[in-house]
């Protein structure tokens, strides 16, 4: 049995991708703005495929670091954020 795609998750991800695409003008290394911009820097699917793991690692590592920081902050400030209490 395959797990159903969480469409709401994909919708949120698409919103983040759109935001990243809007930031293209601010960065010199466009490959670090979005996966689409990473793909644009290659001349063929084979060349992109050869860099697949590097691209995945970069984006996954960056997302994981951001998510860990955000989660750690919420753990540290749980009472304030979730219960409305001051530290």
N, CA and C of each residue as an Amber inpcrd file, in Angstrom:
protein
   261
   0.8450000  -1.1820000   0.0000000   0.0000000   0.0000000   0.0000000
   0.8890000   1.2440000   0.0000000   0.6410000   2.1370000  -0.9310000
   1.4390000   3.3560000  -0.9880000   0.7640000   4.4510000  -0.1790000
   1.5900000   5.2920000   0.3600000   1.0940000   6.4040000   1.1590000
   0.6280000   7.5230000   0.2330000  -0.5220000   8.1070000   0.5320000
  -1.0640000   9.1860000  -0.2800000  -0.2210000  10.4440000  -0.1120000
  -0.1100000  11.1790000  -1.1830000   0.5910000  12.4540000  -1.1410000
  -0.2150000  13.4490000  -0.3170000   0.4680000  14.1650000   0.5490000
  -0.1700000  15.2060000   1.3530000  -0.1900000  16.4750000   0.5150000
  -1.3020000  16.7290000  -0.1750000  -1.3830000  17.8560000  -1.0890000
  -1.1570000  19.1850000  -0.3840000  -1.6380000  19.3160000   0.8480000
  -1.4390000  20.5620000   1.5890000   0.0520000  20.8180000   1.8200000
   0.8250000  19.7500000   2.0830000   2.2700000  19.8980000   2.2600000
   2.8930000  20.4060000   0.9590000   2.4950000  19.8240000  -0.1580000
   3.0300000  20.2560000  -1.4430000   2.6370000  21.6960000  -1.7520000
   1.4320000  22.0840000  -1.4000000   1.0050000  23.4700000  -1.6150000
   1.8710000  24.4340000  -0.8240000   2.1830000  24.0660000   0.4160000
   3.0570000  24.9230000   1.2380000   4.4660000  24.9560000   0.6510000
   4.9450000  23.8100000   0.1960000   6.2750000  23.7630000  -0.4200000
   6.3170000  24.6230000  -1.6760000   5.2570000  24.5510000  -2.4880000
   5.2040000  25.3860000  -3.6900000   5.2480000  26.8700000  -3.3390000
   4.6050000  27.2530000  -2.2470000   4.6420000  28.6520000  -1.8150000
   6.0680000  29.0540000  -1.4390000   6.7990000  28.1560000  -0.8100000
   8.2000000  28.4410000  -0.4560000   9.0510000  28.5440000  -1.7160000
   8.7950000  27.6720000  -2.6700000   9.5440000  27.7170000  -3.9260000
   9.2870000  29.0330000  -4.6460000   8.0400000  29.4670000  -4.6590000
   7.7060000  30.7440000  -5.2920000   8.4540000  31.8890000  -4.6130000
   8.5170000  31.8730000  -3.2930000   9.2590000  32.8990000  -2.5620000
  10.7400000  32.8550000  -2.9370000  11.3000000  31.6570000  -3.0000000
  12.7080000  31.5230000  -3.3820000  12.9350000  32.0800000  -4.7760000
  12.0160000  31.7960000  -5.6800000  12.1660000  32.3110000  -7.0410000
  12.1250000  33.8320000  -7.0720000  11.3770000  34.4490000  -6.1740000
  11.3140000  35.9030000  -6.0980000  12.6280000  36.5010000  -5.5920000
  13.4310000  35.6910000  -4.9180000  14.6820000  36.1770000  -4.3440000
  15.8660000  36.0440000  -5.3010000  15.6190000  35.5690000  -6.4830000
  16.6920000  35.3140000  -7.4410000  17.5770000  36.5390000  -7.6470000
  16.9970000  37.7100000  -7.6860000  17.7630000  38.9350000  -7.9480000
  18.7660000  39.2490000  -6.8510000  18.6070000  38.6750000  -5.6670000
  19.4320000  39.0390000  -4.5160000  20.6900000  38.1890000  -4.3660000
  20.8160000  37.1030000  -5.1290000  21.9070000  36.1700000  -4.9070000
  22.7370000  35.9660000  -6.1600000  24.0410000  35.8750000  -5.9770000
  24.9330000  35.6110000  -7.0960000  24.9100000  34.1480000  -7.4870000
  24.8160000  33.2440000  -6.5090000  24.8150000  31.8120000  -6.7900000
  23.3700000  31.3480000  -6.8970000  22.8000000  31.4730000  -8.0920000
  21.3920000  31.1700000  -8.2860000  21.0540000  29.7230000  -7.9940000
  22.0180000  28.8320000  -8.1070000  21.7750000  27.4240000  -7.8130000
  21.3860000  27.1790000  -6.3720000  21.6770000  28.1300000  -5.5110000
  21.3340000  27.9790000  -4.1080000  20.0050000  28.6420000  -3.7660000
  19.3260000  29.1810000  -4.7650000  18.0320000  29.8130000  -4.5310000
  16.9160000  28.7950000  -4.6670000  16.9380000  28.0040000  -5.7060000
  15.8950000  27.0050000  -5.8940000  16.4050000  25.8660000  -6.7530000
  15.7350000  24.7300000  -6.6440000  16.1310000  23.5710000  -7.4470000
  15.9720000  23.8620000  -8.9360000  14.9610000  24.6190000  -9.2950000
  14.7530000  24.9570000 -10.6990000  15.9350000  25.7490000 -11.2400000
  16.4180000  26.6940000 -10.4520000  17.5740000  27.4670000 -10.8930000
  18.8110000  26.5790000 -10.9500000  18.8970000  25.5990000 -10.0660000
  20.0100000  24.6550000 -10.1430000  19.9600000  23.9140000 -11.4710000
  18.7660000  23.4630000 -11.8430000  18.6100000  22.7120000 -13.0830000
  18.9660000  23.5630000 -14.3000000  18.6640000  24.8440000 -14.2450000
  18.9440000  25.7330000 -15.3730000  20.4320000  25.8700000 -15.6700000
  21.2640000  25.5850000 -14.6930000  22.6980000  25.7640000 -14.9040000
  23.3550000  24.5820000 -15.6170000  22.5730000  23.5510000 -15.9560000
  23.1200000  22.3770000 -16.6340000  22.7190000  22.3770000 -18.0980000
  23.5430000  21.7250000 -18.9060000  23.3010000  21.6880000 -20.3390000
  22.5010000  20.4610000 -20.7780000  22.3850000  19.4580000 -19.9070000
  21.6580000  18.2410000 -20.2860000  21.1000000  17.5660000 -19.0420000
  20.1280000  16.7010000 -19.2900000  19.5790000  15.9170000 -18.1920000
  20.6230000  15.0120000 -17.5740000  21.5230000  14.4990000 -18.4010000
  22.5880000  13.6180000 -17.8850000  23.5110000  14.3840000 -16.9470000
  23.8380000  15.6160000 -17.3330000  24.6990000  16.4550000 -16.4850000
  23.9900000  16.7690000 -15.1640000  22.7000000  17.1060000 -15.2500000
  21.9170000  17.3510000 -14.0390000  21.8500000  16.0950000 -13.1880000
  21.6360000  14.9600000 -13.8390000  21.5780000  13.6910000 -13.1120000
  22.8640000  13.3810000 -12.3800000  23.9880000  13.7480000 -12.9700000
  25.2840000  13.5040000 -12.3310000  25.4360000  14.3270000 -11.0580000
  24.7660000  15.4760000 -11.0040000  24.8590000  16.3570000  -9.8330000
  23.6880000  16.1630000  -8.8730000  22.8100000  15.2110000  -9.1560000
  21.5850000  15.0130000  -8.3800000  21.8380000  14.9130000  -6.8840000
  22.7430000  14.0460000  -6.4960000  22.9980000  13.8310000  -5.0620000
  23.5380000  15.0830000  -4.3840000  24.4130000  15.8000000  -5.0760000
  24.9660000  17.0420000  -4.5240000  23.8580000  18.0810000  -4.3210000
  22.9650000  18.1980000  -5.2950000  21.8530000  19.1470000  -5.1930000
  20.9230000  18.7490000  -4.0560000  20.5520000  17.4650000  -4.0040000
  19.6830000  16.9930000  -2.9280000  20.3140000  17.2080000  -1.5620000
  21.6010000  16.8940000  -1.4490000  22.2800000  17.0640000  -0.1690000
  22.2660000  18.5210000   0.2690000  22.5620000  19.4400000  -0.6540000
  22.5790000  20.8520000  -0.3000000  21.2140000  21.2990000   0.2240000
  20.1590000  21.0500000  -0.5530000  18.8400000  21.5250000  -0.1580000
  18.3340000  20.8160000   1.1010000  18.5650000  19.5210000   1.2140000
  18.1280000  18.7920000   2.4180000  18.8880000  19.2530000   3.6540000
  20.2030000  19.4410000   3.5230000  21.0010000  19.9220000   4.6590000
  20.5410000  21.3090000   5.1060000  20.3220000  22.1950000   4.1460000
  19.8820000  23.5440000   4.4800000  18.5100000  23.5340000   5.1430000
  17.6000000  22.7620000   4.5910000  16.2580000  22.6890000   5.1650000
  16.3120000  22.0820000   6.5620000  17.1010000  21.0240000   6.7310000
  17.1920000  20.3810000   8.0370000  17.7550000  21.3420000   9.0890000
  18.8090000  22.0960000   8.7380000  19.3750000  23.0590000   9.6940000
  18.3480000  24.1060000  10.0820000  17.5960000  24.6090000   9.0960000
  16.5770000  25.6090000   9.3820000  15.4840000  25.0190000  10.2690000
  15.0450000  23.8080000   9.9390000  13.9980000  23.1540000  10.7140000
  14.4640000  22.8640000  12.1430000  15.7040000  22.3950000  12.2960000
  16.2480000  22.1420000  13.6370000  16.3030000  23.4240000  14.4570000
  16.7780000  24.5080000  13.8690000  16.8360000  25.7890000  14.5810000
  15.4400000  26.2370000  15.0120000  14.4850000  26.1170000  14.0980000
  13.1220000  26.5310000  14.3980000  12.5190000  25.6660000  15.5020000
  12.7170000  24.3640000  15.4170000  12.1860000  23.4600000  16.4320000
  12.8480000  23.7040000  17.7830000  14.1640000  23.8910000  17.7920000
  14.8680000  24.1770000  19.0460000  14.3420000  25.4570000  19.6970000
  14.0800000  26.4730000  18.8800000  13.5390000  27.7210000  19.4180000
  12.1600000  27.4880000  20.0350000  11.3320000  26.7000000  19.3810000
  10.0030000  26.4240000  19.9190000  10.0690000  25.5790000  21.1920000
  11.0330000  24.6830000  21.2650000  11.2210000  23.8990000  22.4880000
  11.6400000  24.8240000  23.6300000  12.6020000  25.6970000  23.3480000
  13.1160000  26.6140000  24.3650000  12.0410000  27.5870000  24.8490000
  11.1780000  28.0220000  23.9650000  10.1820000  29.0390000  24.3000000
   8.7570000  28.4930000  24.2480000   8.6030000  27.2070000  24.5090000
   7.2930000  26.5610000  24.3900000   6.2080000  27.2880000  25.1750000
   6.4840000  27.5670000  26.4390000   5.4590000  28.2050000  27.2750000
   5.0080000  29.5390000  26.6980000   5.9530000  30.3260000  26.1920000
   5.6050000  31.6350000  25.6400000   4.8240000  31.4790000  24.3320000
   5.3190000  30.6200000  23.4260000   4.6930000  30.4860000  22.1270000
   3.3530000  29.7530000  22.1810000   3.2770000  28.7170000  22.9660000
   2.1020000  27.8500000  22.9350000   1.1040000  28.1450000  24.0580000
   1.5850000  28.6820000  25.1700000   0.7100000  28.9010000  26.3090000
   0.5280000  30.3720000  26.6370000   1.2140000  31.2530000  25.8940000
   1.0790000  32.6860000  26.1160000   1.7180000  33.1790000  27.4010000
   2.6660000  32.3980000  27.9420000   3.3430000  32.8050000  29.1730000
   4.6740000  33.4570000  28.8410000   5.0680000  34.4560000  29.6280000
   6.3840000  35.0680000  29.4620000   7.4380000  34.1940000  30.1090000
   8.6820000  34.2680000  29.5560000   9.8080000  33.4960000  30.1370000
  10.1460000  33.9610000  31.5230000
